[in-house]
Amino acid sequence: MKLTLCMIVKNEQADLARCVESVTPIIDDLVIVDTGSDDNTVDVAESLGARVCHHRWTNDFSAARNAALGYVAEGWALCLDADEMISPRDHPRIRALIDDDRIDGYYLVQRHYLRGAGYVNQRPVVGEYPQMERGFSSYSQNYAMRLYRKRSDYVYTGRVHENLVCKNPATRWVTAKTDVVIHHYGKSGDRRRLEEKMREYLRLGELKVEETPGDPKARFELGVQLHELGRFEECIGYFTEAFELDPAYSKSLFYIGSAHYKLGRLDEARRALEEMIRIDSAHADALVNLAGVERQEGNVDKAIALFDRAIEANGGMFTAWFNKGALLSGESRFDQAEPCFARAIELDPCHVPAMFGHWQCLVFTSNYQRAGSEMVEWLRRFPRTGELVNQAVAKYLSMRRFDLVANALAPLVDTLDNARSYAALGAAQFGVGDIDNAEMNLEKALELDENDIDARVNLAQLKEVCRHDYRSAIAHYEQVLNRCKDHELCVERLSALRSSG
């Protein structure tokens, strides 16, 4: 059975070849319709052996896709976007699917690779497709009709988020779902370009809503677009309309609850999320959001129970593990928080706040050796983790937890290698009476930054109280007052030393 790869493109010179080459062994023809590229997309397409056609862009994805389908002669069409690929391991499956005379169209799994956390329906990458996963730690996915017979009665409708439908009721249209995966990288690419696409989809979605009064799908899609753009107030009305028009769009309740939660309206968020959970008790995203409501209202045990329900529903849900760990850590239940952060790091090995949370749990449970070895590795891979460490150390010093800071910071200070860290370690060591090391680290801090007032004040006190080196102490106090003339401690100590000398 003949298989044609059918694509619409615009300014896709960077991705087009990878997409086409990912399916070249199984396709018999290649149709690429360009909708107005001003880069080298057309040249790339021609070099790949495509039949390149041109279609004037009319703000309508369905019109462009139907134009592309018009160039497919017979057999089956495989529809991909330039930022998508199919793994070689699924090639035999696709050939087998199109040889089944009983089916006319297949829904493939569209897997969107993600960077970071906080996405709806986010799942961990588990090494199922090593060549395709490219170091991503998570994805979300949905079914998409992308493999179907070429028949004149099969057409796309909707100017955005288009659907393939059979316009003639007398024509057979039998569809099935498969586990063949389309690997989509568009949600993790250039941020500026992604935001441009989102704004374009929003504009087209607004037109679609205007053109299709009473269509719940169009309203739900526009609500999702607004939610993704952080326009929470605006999205609520569209989700409400979608659910009122068709209760099958019950996921609208989750988005309504999420939007109210983002806007700080906890009562409204609770009502929508509880209704969502009543309809779908295993809706992990709703459970996590409701846990957030309970947490903000001080209901710690209820929040933890909801996080546990979310984890039971989706054991690979990063946000459930991370937020449960953060809640337990905030309650000083570090021994319970530690495995939550550990699991979160497994799910997203690049998430710096999870690394910091895990380190902090190890520190507060006196597991300093493990805390140090892990954090040294993280600092080398993710230097910005050091800022979280420095902020935490400053807080611990203000709590006079000198022993904790001395033990936690000592393994890290050479890797951090900045005045702030040496100054903090020196202060902690001074506080626990480790004078020699305190003096060494305070002096190191001043070598790196002679204007570090905290390091100089502590060193002055150490010289005065422990070394009885009053001349050095006076010199350090004077240097502080040269930069901060109203520093009360230095004024007091300098006056005392001069009057006694």
Phi and psi in degrees as a GROMACS rama.xvg file:
@    title "Ramachandran Plot"
@    xaxis  label "Phi"
@    yaxis  label "Psi"
@TYPE xy
-72.806  136.99  LYS-2
-124.435  125.577  LEU-3
-113.152  128.055  THR-4
-81.0243  123.682  LEU-5
-120.998  119.964  CYS-6
-134.784  148.861  MET-7
-115.357  139.255  ILE-8
-142.324  157.513  VAL-9
-155.982  119.377  LYS-10
53.5832  55.1098  ASN-11
-118.012  30.6306  GLU-12
-60.8925  -28.2546  GLN-13
-74.6009  -30.7214  ALA-14
-111.458  -19.886  ASP-15
-58.0144  -46.0348  LEU-16
-62.501  -42.1921  ALA-17
-60.1233  -42.185  ARG-18
-62.1812  -53.0624  CYS-19
-62.1968  -45.5429  VAL-20
-64.8897  -22.4902  GLU-21
-69.7278  -17.2926  SER-22
-125.545  2.78325  VAL-23
-51.0843  -40.8117  THR-24
-63.8024  -17.6831  PRO-25
-114.412  -4.62711  ILE-26
-99.0222  152.782  ILE-27
-105.374  -17.6981  ASP-28
-151.957  157.798  ASP-29
-137.206  115.006  LEU-30
-114.155  122.08  VAL-31
-125.178  121.32  ILE-32
-104.627  120.203  VAL-33
-94.9581  132.868  ASP-34
-106.015  20.3614  THR-35
125.858  36.9999  GLY-36
-65.8346  144.331  SER-37
-120.52  20.4778  ASP-38
-115.519  -151.755  ASP-39
-95.5918  21.6557  ASN-40
-56.9545  -46.2913  THR-41
-62.9744  -41.9762  VAL-42
-61.5999  -41.8578  ASP-43
-62.9879  -45.1771  VAL-44
-60.1488  -43.8872  ALA-45
-66.2723  -36.3466  GLU-46
-66.6451  -21.6434  SER-47
-87.129  -0.717124  LEU-48
86.5111  18.8896  GLY-49
-78.7381  151.922  ALA-50
-84.2112  106.15  ARG-51
-94.4313  126.271  VAL-52
-123.857  164.109  CYS-53
-124.419  140.959  HIS-54
-139.525  126.771  HIS-55
-68.6109  128.123  ARG-56
-70.1649  127.855  TRP-57
-122.181  26.6561  THR-58
59.8104  39.1141  ASN-59
-150.402  104.445  ASP-60
-64.8033  -36.124  PHE-61
-62.85  -41.4359  SER-62
-60.7318  -41.604  ALA-63
-68.2279  -41.7906  ALA-64
-67.8678  -39.0513  ARG-65
-65.6859  -35.1573  ASN-66
-63.6354  -41.8026  ALA-67
-64.2269  -41.6045  ALA-68
-61.8397  -30.1898  LEU-69
-61.781  -20.3387  GLY-70
-93.8822  -2.20594  TYR-71
-86.7988  121.988  VAL-72
-77.1741  -48.5859  ALA-73
-163.078  176.663  GLU-74
79.0819  -130.23  GLY-75
-120.519  152.108  TRP-76
-115.806  134.901  ALA-77
-110.716  120.423  LEU-78
-105.472  118.212  CYS-79
-130.919  154.07  LEU-80
-97.2169  161.391  ASP-81
-64.785  -25.4168  ALA-82
-93.0237  24.7785  ASP-83
-122.629  157.864  GLU-84
-146.583  162.115  MET-85
-125.253  136.018  ILE-86
-72.8699  145.462  SER-87
-56.4002  -28.1852  PRO-88
-65.556  -19.904  ARG-89
-96.8955  -1.5261  ASP-90
-58.9061  -49.0394  HIS-91
-61.009  -34.0005  PRO-92
-62.8671  -44.2019  ARG-93
-63.6106  -43.9933  ILE-94
-61.6947  -37.2469  ARG-95
-68.7406  -37.734  ALA-96
-62.7852  -41.852  LEU-97
-78.2319  -6.70267  ILE-98
-89.8348  -1.8237  ASP-99
-86.5002  111.105  ASP-100
-70.4446  -11.7206  ASP-101
-83.9126  -16.5143  ARG-102
-116.957  144.04  ILE-103
-109.243  -21.9212  ASP-104
-156.444  146.008  GLY-105
-123.142  136.448  TYR-106
-87.1922  119.634  TYR-107
-96.3592  161.202  LEU-108
-85.649  115.522  VAL-109
-92.5078  110.891  GLN-110
-103.257  116.335  ARG-111
-99.0273  110.809  HIS-112
-75.7798  140.672  TYR-113
-127.405  150.575  LEU-114
-114.971  138.12  ARG-115
88.1268  -166.488  GLY-116
-132.078  172.673  ALA-117
95.299  9.69368  GLY-118
-84.5434  153.154  TYR-119
-72.138  138.448  VAL-120
59.8384  36.847  ASN-121
-79.4115  136.865  GLN-122
-130.452  154.11  ARG-123
-82.0739  145.066  PRO-124
-74.9832  133.919  VAL-125
-123.922  14.6722  VAL-126
83.9325  20.1928  GLY-127
-68.2005  -36.9668  GLU-128
-129.544  77.0159  TYR-129
-55.1886  -39.529  PRO-130
-70.283  -26.2183  GLN-131
-93.1476  -23.1265  MET-132
-77.0233  -22.9857  GLU-133
51.4826  33.161  ARG-134
82.8704  2.03292  GLY-135
-69.8005  148.465  PHE-136
-102.164  -12.8361  SER-137
-155.592  169.644  SER-138
-158.644  164.559  TYR-139
-122.896  164.101  SER-140
-153.028  161.129  GLN-141
-154.976  166.055  ASN-142
-86.1915  143.967  TYR-143
-142.827  134.35  ALA-144
-75.0934  106.879  MET-145
-132.225  -6.15673  ARG-146
-132.212  115.168  LEU-147
-156.463  159.189  TYR-148
-69.0584  147.534  ARG-149
-85.497  108.717  LYS-150
-138.228  146.717  ARG-151
-65.9962  -23.7565  SER-152
-83.2921  -7.33419  ASP-153
-93.8308  115.687  TYR-154
-137.65  156.916  VAL-155
-88.9982  144.462  TYR-156
-131.802  152.086  THR-157
93.9782  125.743  GLY-158
-71.7153  -17.9261  ARG-159
-148.145  154.777  VAL-160
50.3714  50.2802  HIS-161
-68.5349  151.958  GLU-162
-118.317  144.204  ASN-163
-90.4965  126.038  LEU-164
-131.957  162.312  VAL-165
-100.306  113.98  CYS-166
-80.7775  -12.2681  LYS-167
-112.786  111.076  ASN-168
-58.0942  -21.3367  PRO-169
-81.4862  -13.5585  ALA-170
-87.4182  135.526  THR-171
-64.6697  136.96  ARG-172
-145.546  83.4474  TRP-173
-105.91  123.384  VAL-174
-119.61  161.597  THR-175
-150.207  153.922  ALA-176
-93.2181  146.542  LYS-177
-129.945  171.264  THR-178
-104.408  16.1864  ASP-179
-69.6303  132.306  VAL-180
-104.986  131.641  VAL-181
-96.0581  122.206  ILE-182
-92.879  114.616  HIS-183
-112.17  127.783  HIS-184
-112.674  4.87183  TYR-185
-67.9347  -23.9318  GLY-186
-82.7891  -1.88914  LYS-187
-125.576  12.1485  SER-188
-87.5188  -150.833  GLY-189
-57.097  124.343  ASP-190
-63.5863  -40.6952  ARG-191
-62.8284  -44.0483  ARG-192
-67.6708  -37.696  ARG-193
-62.1724  -43.0918  LEU-194
-65.7935  -36.1674  GLU-195
-61.994  -44.0867  GLU-196
-63.7004  -40.3949  LYS-197
-63.7218  -40.644  MET-198
-66.691  -37.0028  ARG-199
-66.4316  -43.2544  GLU-200
-62.0763  -36.9336  TYR-201
-63.1593  -46.3409  LEU-202
-60.3867  -44.6535  ARG-203
-69.1461  -34.5941  LEU-204
-64.4416  -37.5351  GLY-205
-65.6563  -40.2301  GLU-206
-63.3076  -39.8209  LEU-207
-63.2721  -40.8998  LYS-208
-63.4782  -41.7813  VAL-209
-62.7018  -36.9022  GLU-210
-81.4933  -16.8333  GLU-211
-128.568  68.5133  THR-212
-60.0043  137.129  PRO-213
83.3868  6.73505  GLY-214
-94.0542  108.224  ASP-215
-66.7718  -32.9991  PRO-216
-62.8702  -44.213  LYS-217
-61.9758  -38.0842  ALA-218
-72.2398  -38.74  ARG-219
-63.7974  -44.6823  PHE-220
-61.4574  -42.2441  GLU-221
-66.9421  -37.7077  LEU-222
-60.0007  -43.5546  GLY-223
-62.5081  -42.5362  VAL-224
-61.7925  -43.3373  GLN-225
-65.8467  -40.2401  LEU-226
-62.959  -43.2442  HIS-227
-64.3823  -29.4344  GLU-228
-85.7078  1.67004  LEU-229
78.0833  15.0745  GLY-230
-95.0984  71.7985  ARG-231
-70.0885  -40.0929  PHE-232
-60.6118  -42.3745  GLU-233
-70.7338  -32.5315  GLU-234
-73.337  -25.1058  CYS-235
-58.6629  -44.2997  ILE-236
-62.3524  -39.861  GLY-237
-69.546  -39.2628  TYR-238
-66.0411  -38.5501  PHE-239
-62.348  -44.2113  THR-240
-63.077  -42.9844  GLU-241
-59.6643  -44.3906  ALA-242
-69.8728  -37.4579  PHE-243
-67.9386  -35.956  GLU-244
-72.4462  -34.5922  LEU-245
-153.287  106.016  ASP-246
-60.3199  -12.1919  PRO-247
-63.7952  -20.5453  ALA-248
-87.8006  51.4946  TYR-249
-67.112  -22.8088  SER-250
-61.8435  -15.2198  LYS-251
-57.182  -34.2332  SER-252
-62.9616  -38.7106  LEU-253
-61.6457  -47.8181  PHE-254
-65.1834  -37.0721  TYR-255
-61.9378  -46.3026  ILE-256
-62.8104  -42.287  GLY-257
-62.265  -42.9423  SER-258
-64.0709  -45.1244  ALA-259
-61.5985  -39.0602  HIS-260
-63.1907  -43.9508  TYR-261
-62.8612  -31.4431  LYS-262
-87.1135  -0.215213  LEU-263
81.7468  12.5211  GLY-264
-95.2381  84.4716  ARG-265
-69.2838  -37.0537  LEU-266
-64.515  -45.8454  ASP-267
-65.0773  -39.3038  GLU-268
-61.4359  -44.8107  ALA-269
-59.5165  -45.8975  ARG-270
-60.712  -46.6048  ARG-271
-68.0565  -41.806  ALA-272
-69.3807  -39.6003  LEU-273
-64.4441  -36.6084  GLU-274
-67.4871  -39.571  GLU-275
-60.7525  -44.4062  MET-276
-70.094  -30.3022  ILE-277
-63.5747  -37.8192  ARG-278
-76.1008  -40.7353  ILE-279
-135.628  95.573  ASP-280
-67.6991  -14.8678  SER-281
-106.832  20.6287  ALA-282
-76.2849  96.109  HIS-283
-61.5944  -40.1696  ALA-284
-64.6622  -39.9939  ASP-285
-65.6186  -39.963  ALA-286
-62.056  -41.8453  LEU-287
-66.3495  -41.8744  VAL-288
-65.2563  -40.1813  ASN-289
-66.6556  -35.2601  LEU-290
-60.1039  -38.1265  ALA-291
-63.1771  -38.0052  GLY-292
-62.2509  -48.8227  VAL-293
-61.2047  -39.2544  GLU-294
-62.273  -45.5578  ARG-295
-66.3666  -26.9787  GLN-296
-89.5202  4.64116  GLU-297
84.6213  11.1011  GLY-298
-93.3918  75.6846  ASN-299
-61.8376  -48.4174  VAL-300
-64.35  -38.8223  ASP-301
-64.8285  -40.0068  LYS-302
-63.4238  -44.446  ALA-303
-62.8252  -40.7089  ILE-304
-62.1666  -37.8633  ALA-305
-69.8668  -39.7436  LEU-306
-59.5664  -40.9853  PHE-307
-64.3665  -38.6619  ASP-308
-65.1065  -38.866  ARG-309
-63.9471  -41.9757  ALA-310
-65.4835  -36.9394  ILE-311
-64.5548  -36.941  GLU-312
-75.0418  -34.4244  ALA-313
-148.012  91.0734  ASN-314
-64.6169  -14.1086  GLY-315
-102.401  23.5409  GLY-316
-89.6868  106.661  MET-317
-56.4176  -48.7918  PHE-318
-62.1943  -31.6566  THR-319
-67.6257  -47.3233  ALA-320
-65.235  -46.5326  TRP-321
-64.732  -47.3593  PHE-322
-69.728  -32.3303  ASN-323
-64.12  -43.384  LYS-324
-60.7192  -43.0739  GLY-325
-63.5524  -40.4043  ALA-326
-64.8928  -47.5961  LEU-327
-63.4613  -39.6722  LEU-328
-63.312  -41.6174  SER-329
-62.9986  -23.9607  GLY-330
-93.0638  9.41223  GLU-331
62.4447  26.5483  SER-332
-98.3309  64.0859  ARG-333
-67.218  -32.8831  PHE-334
-66.9226  -30.4986  ASP-335
-83.5295  -29.6856  GLN-336
-73.8648  -33.3706  ALA-337
-54.5281  -50.241  GLU-338
-65.8858  -24.8246  PRO-339
-68.0326  -45.4503  CYS-340
-66.2607  -36.6971  PHE-341
-60.9715  -43.7635  ALA-342
-66.6593  -38.3611  ARG-343
-60.829  -39.953  ALA-344
-67.6597  -36.7109  ILE-345
-59.0727  -39.8273  GLU-346
-77.3525  -31.7262  LEU-347
-140.26  87.4561  ASP-348
-66.3741  -5.43939  PRO-349
-109.492  11.5743  CYS-350
-88.3083  103.696  HIS-351
-62.2667  -44.7234  VAL-352
-60.1495  -32.8891  PRO-353
-68.014  -39.9335  ALA-354
-60.6631  -46.4167  MET-355
-62.5847  -42.9179  PHE-356
-59.6327  -41.735  GLY-357
-65.707  -44.0767  HIS-358
-58.1987  -44.665  TRP-359
-62.9998  -39.3577  GLN-360
-63.03  -42.6775  CYS-361
-64.5626  -38.9124  LEU-362
-63.8299  -46.8377  VAL-363
-74.9165  -12.2039  PHE-364
-103.672  16.7369  THR-365
63.2481  24.0002  SER-366
-93.7976  65.1435  ASN-367
-68.567  -36.9819  TYR-368
-63.7006  -47.8559  GLN-369
-66.2268  -40.6459  ARG-370
-58.6189  -44.3012  ALA-371
-66.6844  -45.7788  GLY-372
-65.5461  -39.7961  SER-373
-68.266  -43.9664  GLU-374
-68.6151  -34.4039  MET-375
-58.7285  -43.7912  VAL-376
-65.1537  -42.4137  GLU-377
-66.038  -38.6376  TRP-378
-62.6625  -36.2828  LEU-379
-68.9128  -37.0777  ARG-380
-84.5126  -34.7553  ARG-381
-133.907  81.4889  PHE-382
-55.8231  -28.12  PRO-383
-66.7067  -13.2836  ARG-384
-59.5621  -28.2133  THR-385
-60.1539  -33.2818  GLY-386
-65.4997  -38.9004  GLU-387
-64.7283  -40.472  LEU-388
-62.0786  -46.5575  VAL-389
-62.4739  -40.1672  ASN-390
-63.7495  -42.1855  GLN-391
-65.8275  -42.5688  ALA-392
-61.1689  -41.3099  VAL-393
-60.3912  -39.5665  ALA-394
-65.9234  -44.0438  LYS-395
-63.1977  -37.9464  TYR-396
-64.2078  -39.5849  LEU-397
-64.8445  -24.4765  SER-398
-87.5559  1.17027  MET-399
61.486  34.6897  ARG-400
-90.8678  63.1585  ARG-401
-64.1721  -38.9988  PHE-402
-63.8307  -41.5092  ASP-403
-64.9915  -45.5361  LEU-404
-64.3326  -43.1175  VAL-405
-60.7259  -42.166  ALA-406
-75.4242  -36.2903  ASN-407
-78.1693  -35.6739  ALA-408
-89.1132  -26.4622  LEU-409
-55.1252  -42.7801  ALA-410
-71.5521  -13.4067  PRO-411
-105.383  -18.8712  LEU-412
-62.9779  -37.6326  VAL-413
-69.9877  -30.672  ASP-414
-74.0478  -41.6604  THR-415
-64.7237  -46.6837  LEU-416
49.4919  54.3133  ASP-417
-139.75  159.504  ASN-418
-59.235  -38.6792  ALA-419
-61.2979  -40.8394  ARG-420
-72.2471  -44.4015  SER-421
-62.4952  -38.2501  TYR-422
-64.5021  -41.713  ALA-423
-66.6709  -43.6254  ALA-424
-63.9821  -42.3839  LEU-425
-60.7282  -41.0803  GLY-426
-63.2661  -42.39  ALA-427
-65.4063  -42.7203  ALA-428
-66.132  -36.7623  GLN-429
-60.8741  -41.0243  PHE-430
-65.6992  -29.5284  GLY-431
-99.2246  4.26685  VAL-432
86.8452  13.656  GLY-433
-88.8652  77.1283  ASP-434
-67.7826  -44.2394  ILE-435
-60.1902  -49.3177  ASP-436
-68.5735  -35.0812  ASN-437
-60.7136  -46.7245  ALA-438
-61.4977  -43.5831  GLU-439
-61.1086  -45.3591  MET-440
-74.6146  -33.4489  ASN-441
-66.9933  -40.0033  LEU-442
-66.4543  -37.0872  GLU-443
-63.1363  -40.6452  LYS-444
-59.7125  -42.4123  ALA-445
-73.3485  -26.4643  LEU-446
-63.1187  -38.2835  GLU-447
-80.798  -30.5094  LEU-448
-152.166  97.9397  ASP-449
-67.8006  -12.5083  GLU-450
-95.7988  9.4331  ASN-451
-74.3276  100.101  ASP-452
-66.4944  -41.8782  ILE-453
-60.2717  -43.6623  ASP-454
-63.4825  -41.1078  ALA-455
-70.0321  -38.6382  ARG-456
-64.2076  -45.2457  VAL-457
-64.4523  -39.4518  ASN-458
-66.737  -38.0899  LEU-459
-60.7548  -44.7089  ALA-460
-65.0636  -40.1613  GLN-461
-61.7995  -44.7242  LEU-462
-62.4052  -38.3604  LYS-463
-74.1695  -51.1956  GLU-464
-83.1446  -40.3595  VAL-465
-98.75  -36.7224  CYS-466
-97.6629  -16.3258  ARG-467
55.3555  32.3096  HIS-468
-97.207  80.2067  ASP-469
-68.6742  -32.8475  TYR-470
-62.4375  -46.2494  ARG-471
-64.6186  -40.6668  SER-472
-59.553  -46.6823  ALA-473
-60.4854  -41.8791  ILE-474
-61.447  -41.9935  ALA-475
-68.4223  -42.7847  HIS-476
-60.4467  -41.8344  TYR-477
-64.175  -39.6144  GLU-478
-63.9393  -37.198  GLN-479
-63.615  -45.2019  VAL-480
-68.5451  -23.7059  LEU-481
-64.3079  -28.0507  ASN-482
-103.106  -25.4075  ARG-483
-142.54  82.4473  CYS-484
-66.0229  -17.6974  LYS-485
-101.736  15.3279  ASP-486
-66.4457  107.948  HIS-487
-61.3368  -45.4919  GLU-488
-60.9344  -43.9456  LEU-489
-67.1914  -39.9706  CYS-490
-59.6389  -45.3341  VAL-491
-65.0786  -48.3732  GLU-492
-69.9185  -37.0673  ARG-493
-65.8136  -40.197  LEU-494
-62.449  -43.6994  SER-495
-64.7797  -41.8374  ALA-496
-68.0936  -39.1997  LEU-497
-70.0083  -37.0932  ARG-498
-72.0449  -27.531  SER-499
-87.4479  -14.7063  SER-500
